[in-house]
Amino acid sequence: MSRSVSIPPILKLYVLVFCVILPALCHRMYFSVYYSQYLHMGGENPNSYSGRVNNERRSQAKTFFASKTDGGATKAALQTHTKVKLAIGVLTVNRRLRTRDGSFYNPGYLLQTVAAILQENPPFSTRVLICNVDPDPLSHSDAAFLSRFVPVQSKLQQENKQKTPASSNEHEKLKEDYVFCLNQTLALNSEYILIMEDDALASHGTFDILDHVIRTKLQNKYHGFELMKRDSTKSIIKLFSPQYHQRDFFTTKPERIIINGLELLGFGIVGGTAIIVFHVLLVQKCKRPYVLDRRFFIAAVVCCVLAALAISRPHLLELRRISKHLYLMIEANDCCTQAILYPKGAALELMPYMQTSGRHDPAPLDGVLDDFVRKRGYRQFAVEPNLFSHIGKYSSRHHSKLIFLQHFV
């Protein structure tokens, strides 16, 4: 008489999690080990897919502005206070490019980013300014169109007034453009300065979360359950970091390594406890459930830690969007300038530094910013998950092959 083979419960758990549940949930998550480009895009060509997604966003932005053409205004564009809480400078160039088939394509990034800002309802006084740094500002049709809604300052016109020759070096020009936008935005007389590039798209609710970050992490800080005043003038806050920089232990920053480790341990303990409770209540019915065995609990914790690693931290960070109280502000990795928040004092100190030390520094813009942070005793923080997404597939500086990167769409 043959005896049936009993499969260990923990083996059933691992097969269920890693062979059934995670493949079903994660095949569209780019940084997950289960990501499938074919399933994500339905077999569509990656460049066609990313172009279609961008065209849909651009169409929505045009619809928004069409609804405002009759004179309807937006709160963020029309603040007239002598002093405001936040001034936003949007750094832009004309991105109308010739594609492989010889036609011209305008991705409309500026339309999308400005529409996303103006559709928000900031809980504090806000001003918005477009910094047109294109060598031929009149060719930037999107900036000209948006001048009906938002003030636009042209760098070339300012240079002509001041008789200042533009730099021919690419990195140097980028730093000069950034200084120009910093200067123009500082003129709006605000407590905080947000400088963003024209392909940084604000997520819905960004300004509510930003208000929470300013109140509870910059101006004040929790000590236990009590908010205490703190000095935030030596802080620079990145509101966008590339998702590949947010991966598990993809960093050399000690604070980030510790937080990554604690996050994984937290997922393991919470997930392992949930598995135990679920199994006791719904599956196991014997008087002395084996799931109360600590070995099973450890196996469940390890299962959840491995599952978290398989899903990848950038996607798990999205769970924090449930509440503004769950957003992190941790030490930032060195990189990227898509959207950065400066206290006014920091912006005032950065501007002359970039005009002098940074002007002849061969390092790119973000490298000069990192040097400024180190030399002047500042700290760079990142808000996670990102408050902005990077939608720029077409670069204004690199005219090589137009390749697809999933995290741009």
C-alpha positions as CSV (number, residue, x, y, z in Angstrom):
1,M,0.0,0.0,0.0
2,S,1.6,3.2,-1.2
3,R,1.8,6.2,1.1
4,S,1.2,9.7,-0.2
5,V,4.1,12.1,0.0
6,S,3.5,15.0,2.3
7,I,4.8,18.4,1.1
8,P,6.2,20.6,3.9
9,P,4.0,23.6,4.5
10,I,7.0,26.0,4.2
11,L,7.7,24.7,0.7
12,K,4.1,25.2,-0.3
13,L,4.4,28.8,1.0
14,Y,7.6,29.5,-1.1
15,V,6.1,28.0,-4.2
16,L,2.9,30.0,-3.8
17,V,4.7,33.3,-3.2
18,F,7.6,33.0,-5.7
19,C,5.9,31.0,-8.5
20,V,2.3,32.2,-8.4
21,I,1.7,35.5,-6.5
22,L,4.8,37.5,-7.4
23,P,4.9,36.7,-11.1
24,A,1.2,37.7,-11.3
25,L,1.7,41.0,-9.5
26,C,5.2,42.1,-10.6
27,H,5.4,41.5,-14.4
28,R,4.8,45.3,-15.0
29,M,7.3,46.5,-12.4
30,Y,10.5,47.5,-14.2
31,F,12.9,46.8,-11.4
32,S,11.4,43.6,-10.3
33,V,13.0,40.3,-11.2
34,Y,9.7,39.3,-12.7
35,Y,9.4,42.3,-15.1
36,S,8.4,41.4,-18.7
37,Q,8.7,44.1,-21.3
38,Y,6.3,42.1,-23.6
39,L,3.6,41.9,-21.0
40,H,4.1,45.5,-19.9
41,M,3.7,46.9,-23.4
42,G,1.5,44.2,-24.9
43,G,4.1,43.5,-27.6
44,E,4.3,47.1,-28.7
45,N,7.6,48.6,-29.8
46,P,9.2,50.3,-26.8
47,N,9.7,53.6,-28.6
48,S,6.2,53.6,-29.9
49,Y,4.9,52.8,-26.5
50,S,6.7,55.6,-24.8
51,G,5.7,58.0,-27.5
52,R,2.1,57.1,-27.2
53,V,2.2,57.5,-23.4
54,N,3.8,60.9,-23.8
55,N,1.3,62.0,-26.5
56,E,-1.6,61.1,-24.1
57,R,-0.1,63.3,-21.4
58,R,0.5,66.1,-23.8
59,S,-3.1,65.9,-25.1
60,Q,-4.4,66.1,-21.5
61,A,-2.2,69.2,-20.9
62,K,-3.5,70.9,-24.0
63,T,-7.1,70.2,-22.9
64,F,-6.4,71.7,-19.5
65,F,-5.0,74.9,-21.0
66,A,-7.9,75.1,-23.6
67,S,-10.3,75.1,-20.6
68,K,-8.4,78.1,-19.2
69,T,-8.1,80.2,-22.4
70,D,-11.4,81.9,-21.7
71,G,-9.9,83.8,-18.8
72,G,-10.1,81.2,-16.1
73,A,-7.0,81.6,-13.9
74,T,-5.1,79.3,-11.5
75,K,-4.1,79.9,-7.9
76,A,-0.4,79.1,-8.5
77,A,0.0,81.5,-11.4
78,L,-1.7,84.6,-9.9
79,Q,-0.3,85.0,-6.4
80,T,0.5,88.7,-5.9
81,H,1.8,88.7,-2.4
82,T,4.9,90.7,-1.7
83,K,6.3,87.6,-0.1
84,V,5.3,84.0,-0.8
85,K,6.1,80.6,0.7
86,L,7.4,78.9,-2.5
87,A,8.6,80.2,-5.8
88,I,9.0,77.7,-8.6
89,G,11.4,78.2,-11.5
90,V,10.9,75.9,-14.5
91,L,14.1,75.7,-16.5
92,T,13.3,75.0,-20.2
93,V,14.7,74.9,-23.7
94,N,13.0,74.1,-27.0
95,R,12.9,70.3,-27.5
96,R,11.5,70.2,-31.0
97,L,13.6,67.6,-32.6
98,R,14.0,65.9,-36.0
99,T,13.2,62.2,-35.7
100,R,14.6,59.3,-37.7
101,D,12.1,59.6,-40.5
102,G,13.0,63.3,-41.0
103,S,9.9,64.8,-39.5
104,F,9.8,67.1,-36.4
105,Y,8.4,66.1,-33.1
106,N,7.6,68.3,-30.2
107,P,7.2,66.2,-27.0
108,G,5.5,69.0,-25.2
109,Y,7.3,68.4,-21.9
110,L,6.9,72.0,-20.7
111,L,3.2,72.0,-21.4
112,Q,2.8,68.8,-19.3
113,T,5.0,70.0,-16.3
114,V,3.3,73.5,-16.1
115,A,-0.2,72.0,-16.4
116,A,0.6,69.5,-13.6
117,I,1.7,72.4,-11.3
118,L,-1.3,74.7,-12.2
119,Q,-3.8,71.9,-11.6
120,E,-2.6,71.6,-8.0
121,N,-4.0,73.7,-5.2
122,P,-1.1,74.5,-3.0
123,P,-1.8,75.0,0.7
124,F,0.6,77.9,0.8
125,S,1.2,81.0,-1.3
126,T,3.1,80.1,-4.5
127,R,4.5,81.8,-7.6
128,V,5.5,80.1,-10.8
129,L,8.1,81.4,-13.3
130,I,9.3,79.9,-16.6
131,C,13.0,80.4,-17.4
132,N,13.5,80.2,-21.2
133,V,17.2,79.5,-21.7
134,D,16.9,78.5,-25.3
135,P,19.5,80.1,-27.6
136,D,16.6,81.1,-29.9
137,P,13.9,81.9,-27.3
138,L,11.3,82.9,-30.0
139,S,11.5,79.4,-31.4
140,H,10.2,77.9,-28.2
141,S,6.6,77.9,-29.1
142,D,5.4,76.2,-25.8
143,A,7.0,78.9,-23.7
144,A,5.4,81.6,-25.9
145,F,2.0,79.9,-25.5
146,L,2.4,79.5,-21.7
147,S,3.3,83.2,-21.3
148,R,-0.5,83.8,-21.2
149,F,-0.7,81.8,-18.0
150,V,2.7,82.1,-16.3
151,P,5.5,84.8,-16.4
152,V,8.3,83.9,-18.8
153,Q,11.8,85.2,-18.6
154,S,14.2,84.8,-21.5
155,K,17.9,84.4,-20.7
156,L,19.0,85.7,-24.2
157,Q,17.0,88.9,-23.7
158,Q,18.6,89.5,-20.3
159,E,22.1,88.8,-21.7
160,N,21.5,91.3,-24.5
161,K,20.6,93.9,-21.9
162,Q,23.6,93.2,-19.8
163,K,26.0,92.6,-22.8
164,T,27.1,89.2,-21.3
165,P,28.4,86.7,-23.8
166,A,27.0,83.2,-23.6
167,S,29.4,80.3,-22.9
168,S,30.2,77.9,-25.7
169,N,31.0,75.0,-23.2
170,E,28.1,72.7,-22.7
171,H,28.6,72.1,-18.9
172,E,29.4,75.8,-18.4
173,K,26.3,76.8,-20.2
174,L,24.1,74.5,-18.1
175,K,25.5,76.0,-14.9
176,E,24.9,79.6,-16.3
177,D,21.4,78.6,-17.2
178,Y,20.8,77.3,-13.7
179,V,22.2,80.5,-12.1
180,F,20.0,82.6,-14.3
181,C,16.9,80.7,-13.2
182,L,18.0,80.8,-9.6
183,N,18.4,84.6,-9.8
184,Q,15.1,85.1,-11.5
185,T,13.2,82.9,-9.1
186,L,14.8,84.5,-6.0
187,A,13.5,87.9,-7.3
188,L,10.0,86.6,-6.4
189,N,10.9,87.0,-2.7
190,S,9.9,83.6,-1.3
191,E,11.0,81.5,1.7
192,Y,11.7,78.5,-0.5
193,I,12.9,78.1,-4.0
194,L,12.1,75.1,-6.2
195,I,14.1,74.8,-9.4
196,M,12.9,72.1,-11.7
197,E,13.7,71.1,-15.3
198,D,11.0,71.1,-17.9
199,D,10.7,67.3,-18.0
200,A,10.0,66.9,-14.2
201,L,6.3,66.1,-13.8
202,A,4.7,66.7,-10.4
203,S,2.7,63.9,-9.0
204,H,-0.9,64.5,-7.8
205,G,-0.9,66.0,-4.3
206,T,2.8,67.0,-4.5
207,F,2.3,70.4,-2.8
208,D,0.3,69.0,0.1
209,I,3.1,66.5,0.7
210,L,5.7,69.3,0.2
211,D,3.9,71.4,2.8
212,H,4.1,68.5,5.3
213,V,7.8,68.0,4.6
214,I,8.6,71.7,5.1
215,R,6.5,71.9,8.4
216,T,7.6,68.6,9.9
217,K,11.1,67.9,8.6
218,L,12.6,71.3,7.7
219,Q,11.1,74.0,9.8
220,N,10.4,71.6,12.7
221,K,11.3,68.0,13.6
222,Y,9.6,65.4,15.6
223,H,11.1,64.5,19.0
224,G,8.9,61.8,20.1
225,F,5.4,63.1,19.4
226,E,6.3,66.8,19.8
227,L,7.4,69.1,17.0
228,M,10.5,71.1,17.8
229,K,12.0,74.0,15.9
230,R,15.0,73.3,13.8
231,D,17.4,75.2,11.5
232,S,16.9,74.0,7.9
233,T,19.0,76.7,6.2
234,K,21.9,74.2,5.6
235,S,19.7,71.6,3.8
236,I,19.0,71.0,0.1
237,I,16.1,68.7,-0.7
238,K,15.9,66.6,-3.9
239,L,12.3,65.9,-4.9
240,F,13.3,63.5,-7.6
241,S,15.9,60.7,-7.6
242,P,16.3,58.1,-10.4
243,Q,14.5,55.0,-9.4
244,Y,17.6,52.9,-10.1
245,H,19.3,54.9,-7.3
246,Q,16.6,53.8,-4.9
247,R,17.2,50.1,-5.3
248,D,18.2,48.0,-2.3
249,F,21.7,48.9,-1.1
250,F,22.5,50.7,-4.4
251,T,24.3,53.4,-2.4
252,T,27.5,54.2,-0.5
253,K,25.7,56.4,2.0
254,P,25.7,54.9,5.5
255,E,22.3,56.3,6.5
256,R,20.6,54.9,3.4
257,I,22.2,51.5,3.9
258,I,20.9,51.4,7.5
259,I,17.4,52.5,6.4
260,N,17.4,49.9,3.6
261,G,18.3,47.2,6.1
262,L,15.6,48.3,8.5
263,E,13.0,48.4,5.8
264,L,13.8,44.8,4.7
265,L,13.7,43.7,8.3
266,G,10.4,45.5,8.8
267,F,8.9,43.8,5.7
268,G,10.1,40.5,7.0
269,I,8.7,40.8,10.5
270,V,5.3,42.3,9.4
271,G,4.9,39.9,6.5
272,G,6.0,36.9,8.5
273,T,3.5,37.8,11.3
274,A,0.7,38.2,8.8
275,I,1.5,34.8,7.3
276,I,1.3,33.2,10.8
277,V,-2.0,34.9,11.6
278,F,-3.5,34.1,8.2
279,H,-2.5,30.4,8.5
280,V,-3.8,30.0,12.0
281,L,-7.1,31.6,11.3
282,L,-7.9,30.2,7.9
283,V,-5.8,27.1,7.3
284,Q,-4.4,25.3,10.3
285,K,-7.0,23.6,12.5
286,C,-5.1,21.2,14.7
287,K,-4.9,21.8,18.4
288,R,-1.2,22.6,18.3
289,P,-0.5,24.4,15.1
290,Y,3.0,24.0,13.7
291,V,3.0,27.6,12.6
292,L,3.6,28.6,16.2
293,D,6.9,26.9,15.9
294,R,9.6,29.7,15.8
295,R,11.3,27.9,12.9
296,F,8.2,28.4,10.7
297,F,8.1,32.1,11.7
298,I,11.8,32.5,10.8
299,A,11.1,30.8,7.5
300,A,8.2,33.1,6.9
301,V,10.3,36.2,7.7
302,V,13.0,35.1,5.3
303,C,10.3,34.5,2.6
304,C,9.0,38.0,3.0
305,V,12.6,39.5,2.9
306,L,13.3,37.6,-0.3
307,A,10.0,38.7,-1.7
308,A,10.8,42.3,-1.0
309,L,14.2,42.0,-2.7
310,A,12.5,40.3,-5.7
311,I,9.9,43.2,-6.0
312,S,12.7,45.8,-5.5
313,R,12.6,48.8,-3.2
314,P,11.5,51.5,-5.9
315,H,8.2,49.6,-6.2
316,L,7.8,49.0,-2.5
317,L,8.3,52.7,-1.9
318,E,5.0,53.3,-3.7
319,L,3.2,51.9,-0.6
320,R,4.3,55.0,1.3
321,R,2.0,57.1,-0.9
322,I,-0.9,55.9,1.2
323,S,-0.2,58.8,3.6
324,K,1.9,61.9,3.6
325,H,3.1,60.8,7.1
326,L,4.9,57.8,5.6
327,Y,7.1,59.8,3.2
328,L,10.9,59.6,4.0
329,M,13.4,62.4,4.0
330,I,16.8,60.6,4.0
331,E,20.4,61.3,2.8
332,A,20.4,61.8,-1.0
333,N,22.7,60.0,-3.4
334,D,25.0,62.2,-5.5
335,C,23.1,62.8,-8.7
336,C,20.6,64.7,-10.7
337,T,18.9,68.1,-10.6
338,Q,15.4,67.5,-12.0
339,A,13.6,69.0,-9.0
340,I,15.5,70.6,-6.0
341,L,14.0,72.6,-3.1
342,Y,16.3,75.2,-1.6
343,P,15.7,77.4,1.5
344,K,16.2,81.0,0.4
345,G,19.5,81.2,2.3
346,A,20.9,78.1,0.5
347,A,19.9,79.5,-2.9
348,L,21.5,82.9,-2.1
349,E,24.7,81.1,-1.2
350,L,24.7,78.7,-4.1
351,M,24.3,81.3,-6.8
352,P,27.6,83.2,-6.3
353,Y,29.4,79.9,-5.7
354,M,28.3,78.6,-9.1
355,Q,29.2,81.9,-10.7
356,T,32.7,81.7,-9.4
357,S,33.9,78.2,-8.3
358,G,31.5,76.4,-10.6
359,R,32.0,78.5,-13.7
360,H,35.4,77.0,-14.8
361,D,34.8,73.7,-13.1
362,P,34.7,70.9,-15.8
363,A,32.3,68.9,-13.6
364,P,28.6,68.8,-14.7
365,L,25.9,70.7,-12.9
366,D,25.1,68.1,-10.4
367,G,28.8,67.5,-9.7
368,V,29.3,71.2,-8.9
369,L,26.2,71.1,-6.6
370,D,27.7,68.1,-4.7
371,D,31.0,70.0,-4.3
372,F,29.0,73.0,-2.9
373,V,27.3,70.8,-0.4
374,R,30.5,69.3,0.8
375,K,32.6,72.5,0.9
376,R,29.9,74.7,2.5
377,G,28.7,72.3,5.2
378,Y,25.3,71.5,3.7
379,R,23.4,68.3,3.7
380,Q,21.5,66.8,0.7
381,F,18.3,65.0,1.5
382,A,15.9,63.1,-0.8
383,V,12.2,62.8,-0.3
384,E,11.0,59.3,-1.1
385,P,8.9,58.2,-2.9
386,N,9.6,60.8,-5.5
387,L,7.3,63.9,-5.7
388,F,8.2,64.3,-9.3
389,S,8.7,61.8,-12.2
390,H,11.2,62.2,-15.1
391,I,9.3,62.1,-18.4
392,G,12.2,63.2,-20.6
393,K,13.1,60.7,-23.3
394,Y,14.3,63.3,-25.8
395,S,17.4,65.1,-24.5
396,S,18.1,68.7,-25.5
397,R,21.8,68.0,-25.2
398,H,22.4,64.6,-26.6
399,H,21.3,63.9,-30.2
400,S,22.4,60.3,-30.4
401,K,20.0,57.4,-30.9
402,L,16.6,57.9,-29.2
403,I,16.4,54.9,-27.0
404,F,13.7,53.7,-24.7
405,L,14.1,53.8,-20.9
406,Q,11.1,52.5,-19.0
407,H,11.4,54.8,-16.1
408,F,10.9,57.8,-18.3
409,V,7.3,56.9,-19.0
